[in-house]
Amino acid sequence: MGLSWQQGPLSTGAVGRFLVPEPLPKRLLYVERLRRRMRVRFGGTWVADSENVLLLFEPARYPVAYFPEADIAPGVLERAEQITQHADLGPTSWYSVRAGAEHVAARGAWQHTDLPAYAIDLQGRIAFAWRAMDAFYEEDERIVGHAADPYHRIDIRQASRSLVVRHGDRVVADTKRPLVLYESGFAPRWYVPRENIDEAALAPVKLQTFCPYKGLCSYFSIGDARQAAWSYPDPYLEVRRIANLVSFEPDVVTVHLGGVQLHLEPGQSVVPHGPDRNLDVEEFARA
């Protein structure tokens, strides 16, 4: 999922490999200028505003935005006593973030204070804890969940292959016009138009999750197959083609594509790690 997460090239479960004569280090960190204006809001005020943000990519983590100290509002950072040790970047000092007397986020920001020479790019930069702040923005649009990975890509293509979904003896979906969604780090996901689905088979469940790249997701059970399917009723504009279509989990129900049964590929389960987990739906709806 992007450069360093899920099965990306810098992740611990990379699906590909580098063609080099010597083994690479087990942990590769990568830093790159975001080249977008990013702002941080807390306690009703802008606490950071920069066009010179660096993104740090660390194996098995989402990218983290680091702001120059000069682009942080005066007086919002209060150094805490706590110091931790980063495995690659050395001592890390923590800050409380303050916006007036009533708004204080303990451990709301951090800074690496004794960087090794190879990581000097992060010198004098501050990162904010995503969940501790009210919101992060690129220009005037809120970015929900975590910093957007510029190497995360989604492509949607029309297909004309036969796709049949069954649960037991019941045919749940049968189409020759599925859409296939290709997303960085994931195997293709196949989406079926509603007119090609036995709607009576879909039982909505209360669970809702969100994807920072696609939007709010709803789920369905099919008989005793829990959370066997999902749909994005109102996805982001960039992926509007999958709006209200349904995709089926091939390890929960039986999915055949062109007569060949699909199986969930290794490493495709969403790992419950990262600052976007446990974000409530109400907060997402305010984005």
Helices and strands as residue ranges (DSSP letters): E 30-33, E 38-42, E 45-50, E 54-57, E 64-68, G 69-71, E 77-86, E 90-99, E 103-112, G 117-122, E 125-128, G 130-132, E 135-138, E 141-143, E 154-158, E 163-167, E 170-175, E 179-183, E 189-192, G 194-196, G 199-201, E 203-211, E 215-222, E 225-231, G 237-242, E 246-248, E 254-257, E 260-261, H 281-285
